[in-house]
Amino acid sequence: MNRNWCDTYEQVAHLDLDRREVVTRPPHDYRGYKAGQRFRFLNVLEELDEPGEWYLDRASGVLYFWPPEPIAQARVFVSLLKTPLVTLRDCEHVTLRGLILECTRGSGVEILGGRHNLVAGCTLRNVGTVGVAIGGVVPDLERRIYNDTTFAGNPGTDNGVLSCHIHDTGECGIILGGGDRKTLQPGRNYAINNDIHHFGRWVRTYRPAVFLYGVGNRVAHNRLHDAPHTAVFFWGNDHVLEFNEVYRVCTETGDAGAFYLGRDWTQRGSVIRHNHFHDLAATLHGQSGFNAVMAVYLDDMACGTTVFGNVVRRVDIGILIGGGRDHRIENNLFVDCPLAISMDHRGYYGSADLLLARLKAVGFDRPPYSTRYPALARILDGNPELPAGNVIARNISFRSTFLSLSGGRMPEEIRKLVAVTDNLTEGGPGLVAPETGDFRLREDSPAWKLGFQPIPFDKIGRYPDDYRE
């Protein structure tokens, strides 16, 4: 591993015992290797040293397994199935309800095309790749979309995952595509009221609880927790991510965000509101590089996102704006964060070739983009690599350092491009009972005079419905 935000599998060609070197087979990781970074061996007989582990001798066909409990009373499964357990192709109004779907090397459910299909009240566990894929499982989806910013897949419309329990997946919990980035037609697909945890068991990075792409989809009221990397990795436009509880993710990674978007001026209009992020902290010690964990990471010139009314508690950095433009960071509550908001001007030093190509891919200066995002249509009139148009307003910072602008190194002419107004950063904000976790504002809170709006704490997280108690 060269970077703490990505991983790779490498095959061993041979071991040089004299030089104490591991020689790997090509193709090698394009990021290279770095001394002192982490690595581990897989499928090595000598590492079979505790219950729950196994080793496969491929030459003899013998599987060695150390059961976590007496095997005579246990249920032991070995699956060779690589295809989805259930596929809905071009279906309408089909509901999968109350099923337990497990023990496959492939995915649980794939929905391809169609509309108004629903996976509700189901348990999906011990799945090799993805629990539910709306749009199908595409090999290396993150890289596919990175190379084709208008990738649409085949997700259909108005399809959803509701009130499911998804855990112990090899890759993502849910892939949620939908909508057309060229026309900005929304997909209206959704992931609501799900509990998703312990995902990314086979691939440790870029396999989030929800991989969201396209236009106009919704991720709401989910509990997303306990995983090595990101909770929601999203691409595209006009998504809504709201009322989710997110904690203990990015536990094995650094320079990572629970909600992550990056590297495209055109992917605008998404709203992140009324979520509760807590207990997100880097666990990497002695590793090189920037290793903080963010609640919301607007990386590498991402633009035009609204982050409103969130609660961010015990997080390394609450929100990081990585050089992008036209973000609105408003009405958020930061508690016990080493740093609430960080913003830099990295575009000032870098090349924008990829960003310019992505502008042209969607026709940024003509409808529907020019009418939906007027600031985008004018982006080339000035210097698009400067972080203009950002607003940081009416936030509360309690027992937290509030704002860092490039670590204090942002030039004054660039600093003037961001509007920082009416934030409550000194003294007590008048919380009801922060020592017991009640972060509502008292009637006498000075935040009300700044225009702070109440956060609907009672609506955050999962809720009872017909599919769960």
N, C-alpha and C positions, 0 to 999 in steps of 0.2 A: 504494500500500500504506500503510494507516494503522498497522497493527500488524505486528510482525515474526513473528507466529505464524499469519498468514493471508495469502492472496493473492486477487486478483480479476482478471478480464478485463474491460476497458472498451472500448467502441467509440468511435472518434474521430469527432466530428461535424464539426469544422473546427479549423484552426489560426489563432489570432489573432497574426499576425506582429508587429504594432505593440506589443501588450502582452506578447508572448512567452508566450502561454497556450495550453494544449491544452484545448479544450472537448469534453467527452464527451457521449455520448447517454444518455438515461435508459433503463431504471432504473439509477441510480447505486448504487455500493456503500453499503449501509446504515451501514457503519462510518465513512464519510467519508474525507477525505484530510488529510494532515498535511505541512506544509512540511519539507523535509529528508529525507523517507523515500524509499526506493528505488522506481524504476519503470524500465520498458524498453519499447521499441517492438517489435512483431512484424509480420512480413510487410511490411517496408519495403525497397524496392529498394536504397536507399543503404546499408543494413546488410548487404548481400550482399558480404562482404569477406574470407571465408576458406573453405577447403574444408569440405564437409559441409553448407553452408547452401543454402537455396533461397528463391525468391520466386515467388508466384503472382499474375499479373496477371489478375484475375477478369473484367475487361471484355473482354480479348482472348482469354482462355483459354490464354495462354502461360505455361508453367512454366519458370522460370530455375533451373538447378541447377549448383552448383559441386561436381563429384565429388571425393571425398577421394583417389581414385586414378585412373589412366588408365581412361577409361570403356570403351574397347575390350576390356579384360580383366576388367571388373567385371560383377557381376550387379546390375541396377537394377530395382527393383520399385515400382510405384505401385498401391496397393490402394484400391478404393472400397467394399469390403465392410464393412457396419456391423453385421451380425448375427454371433453367435458362430460360430467355426469348427466347434465340436462342441457339441451340446446333448443331455444325458441327462435325459429327463423321465419321472419315475415309474418309473425302471428299478431293477433289483436285480442285484447281483453282476456288474456290468460293469466291466472293467478296460481302461483305455487305457494301453498300456505302450510305452516306447521310441520315442515319436513326436517329431518336430520340428514344432511348430505356430508359424507366424510370418506376418508380413505381412498384417495386417488392421487396419482402423480400429475394429473392435469388440473383443470379448473372445476369449480362446482357447477355454476350456471352461466351460460353465455346467451345473451339476447342480441340477435342480429336483425336489425330492421324492425318493422312493425310498430305498433303503438298501443299505449294503455296496457302494457304487461307489467306484472307486479310479482316480486318475491317478498313475501311478508311472513313474519313470525317464524322464520326458519333458523336453524342452527347449521352453520357451515364450518367445519373444523377438520384439521389434519388434511388439508388440501395442498397439493403440490405447487400450484401456481397462484391463481386468483380465486377468491370466494365467489364473487359475482362480477361478470364483465358485461356492461352495457356498451355494445360496440365490438365485443370480441377481444380475445387475447392476441395482441400483436407482438411478435418477438421484439424485445428491446424497444418498447413503445416510446420511452423518453428520448432515445436517440432518433427514432423515426420522426417524431414531431419536431425535434431540434433541427433536422435537415429539411423538413417540409412544414412550414409554419401554418399552412392551411389544411393540413391533414384532417380528414373528416371521419374516417372509419365508416361503420354502418350501424349507428346506434339507434336509429328510429327516433320517435318522439314520445314524450309523456310516459316513458317507462321508468320504473323505480324499484328501489330496495327499501323496505319499510320494516322497522322493529325487528331486525334480525340480530343474531349473535354470531359474529364471525371472529374466529381466532385460530392461531396456529396454522397460518398459511405460509407457503414457501415464498410467495411474493406479495402482491397487494391484497388488501381486503376487498376493495371494490374498484373497478375501472368504470368511470362515469363519463362517457362521451356524449355528444349531441350538439346539433346546431351546425351552421355553415359559416365559417369565418369570412368567406368572400362576400356573402350577402348579409351577414349579421342576423340571419334567421335563427331564432332561438330553438334549442332542442327540448327544453322544459323537462328534461330527465332529472331524477332526484335520488338522493340517499338521505333518509330521514329516520331518526329515532333508533339508530343502530348502536350496538356496543361492539367495537372493533379493537382487538388488542393482540399482542404477540404475533404480529405479521412480520414479513421479511426474514423468515427463518433460513431460506436457501440463499437469497440474494439480499445482502444486508443494507444496501443503499439504493435510493431511487425506486423503492417499492413501498409506497405509502399506504396508509389506511384507505385513502381515497385518492386515486389518480384522476384528476378532473381536467377535461379539455373540451374545446368547442366554444359554444356560445349559449348563454342563457340557461344554465343548469343550477341546481340548488343542493347544497349540503347543509343540513340543519338538524339540531337537537341530537347530535350524535355524541357518544362518549368514545374518545380516541386516546389510547394510552398504551404504555409499556411496549416499546419497540426501538430498534436501533437507529432509525432515521426518521424521516419526515412523516407528519400526520396527513397533511393534504398538500400535494404537489399539483399546482394548477397552471394551465395554459389557457389563453383565449380571452373572451370578452363577456362582460355583463353577467358574470356568475354572482350568486349570493351564497355567502358562507356565514351562517348565523346560528346563535344559541347553542353552540357546541361547547363541550367541556373537553379540554386537552391537557394531558399531563404525562410525565415520564416518557417522552419520546426523544429522539435524537440521543439516546443513551450511550451509543458507541461512536458517535460522530461529532466533529467540530466544524465550525463555520457552516452551521446548518440552522434551518428554521422549521418550526412546527407547521406553519403555513408558508409556502414558498412559491414565488413567482420571479421570473428573471429573463433579461436579455431580449426585449422586444418593445419598441416604442408604441406599437399598434395594439397591443393586448391591454385594452383599457375597459373601464366601466364596471369592474367587479367591486363588490361591496363586502367588507368583512366587519360584521357588527354583532355586538352583544354576545361575544364568546367569552369563556373563562379559561385563560391559560394559566397554569400554575406548575411549579416544581419542574422547571426546565433549566438544567444547568449542565455545563460541560463536565464530563467525568474523566477527561483525558489529562493525565499528568505526565509531564516530561516529554510531551510530543511537540514537535515544532509547528510554527505557523499560528494563524489566528483560529482559535478553537472555541469561541463563544457559541452559545445556542440562543437563538432568537425566537420570540413568539410569532412574529410576522416578519418575514425576510423578503423585502422588495429589492431583489438583487440585480446588479449589472444593468442599470438603466431601465428597469421596469417602470412603467408610467401609469398615471391615471387611475389609481386605486383609492377607494374610500375606506378608511379604518375608523370606525365610529362605535363608541359606547362599549368597548371591551374592558374586561377586568384582567389585568396582567400582574401576577403575584409570584414572587420568588423565581424570577427569570433572569438569566445573565443580562440580556439586552431585550427590552420589550419589543421595539420596532426598529428595524434598520432599513434606511433608504439608501440604496447603493447607487447614488448618482442620478437617479431618475427624476422625472418631472411630473407636475400636475397631480401629486398625491394630496389627499386631505386626511390629516391625522387629527381627529377631533373627538372631544368628549370621552376620552379613555381614562381609566383609573389605574395607576401604577402603584403597587405596594411592595416594598422590600425588594426592589430590583437594583442591582449594582448600577445599571444605567437604563433609564426608561426609553429614550429615543436617541438613535445615532444616525447622522446623515453625513454623507461625504460627496465629493465632487470628482469621483474617479474618471468620469468621461472626459474631463478636462485634459487628461494625460493620455487617453487611449484612442484607438482607431474605431471608427463607427461603420466599417465596411459591411459587417453582418447586419447591423441595424438598418442601414440604408437599403440593403437587399430585401429585408423584410417589410420595409415601407412599400416598395414597389410591388411586392407579392400580393398585397391586398388593395392596391389603388387608394392610398391614404388621402389623396387630394381631390377625390371625386366621391359622389354619393355611392353607398350609404355612409362611408367613413367620414367624409368631410362635413356632413350634416349631423351625424351622431356625435362626433368629437371635433368641434371647431378648432380647438387648440392644436390638435394633431395636424389638421390641414395646413396650419401655418408654421409647422415645426422647423422647416428649412429656411424661414425668413430671417432668423437670427442664428445663434449658435446652438444647435440642438444638443450638443454634448454638455451643456451647462444645466444644472438642476434648477431650472426656473419653474415658477408656478406652484411650488409646494406650500401648503398651509398647515401650520401646527398650532391649533387653537383650542382653548377651553378644556385642556387636559388637567388632571390632578396627579401630582407626584408626591407620594407619602413615603418617607423613609427611603427615598431613592434619589440618586443623581438624575436630574431631569434630562438634559440635552447636551450632546457633544456634536459639534460641527467639525468633522474631519479631525477630531482630537485637538481642536483649537488651532489647526493649521489652515483653515479655509480662508482664502483671501477675502478682504472686505468687500470687493466688488461682486464676488460670488455670494457672500453671506447676505447681501441685500436682496438676493433673488428669492429668499424664503421668508414667508410671513409668519412670525412667531408672536402670537397675541393672546392675551387673556388667559394664560395658564396659571394654575395655582401650584406653586412650587415651594413656597416657604411657609413655615408654621403648620399648625394642625388644620386639616381640611374639614374637621367636624364629622368624623365617621361615628356611627352608632356604637359599635363595640368591636374594633379591629382585633382585640386580643382574643375574642371568641369566634372570629370569622364573619362578623356582621359588618359588611362594608357599605351599607346604605348611608346616605348623608342625613345628618340631623337637620331639623328645620332652620337652625341658626348657622348652617354651614356658609362660609363666605363664597363657596363655589356657585351658589344660586345667583348671586349678583353678577357673576361673570357670564351667565347664560347657560351654565351646565344643565343638561337634561337628565332626568332620572334614568338609571340603568334597571331594566326589568329583571332583577335577579331571580324571581320566581319562575321565569320562563326559560332560564338557561338549563341545558342538559336534557336528559331523556324524560319522557312522560308516559303514564299508563294509557293503553288503548285496548282495542279488541284483540291485539296479538300478544300483549304482554301485560303483566300486572304492574 
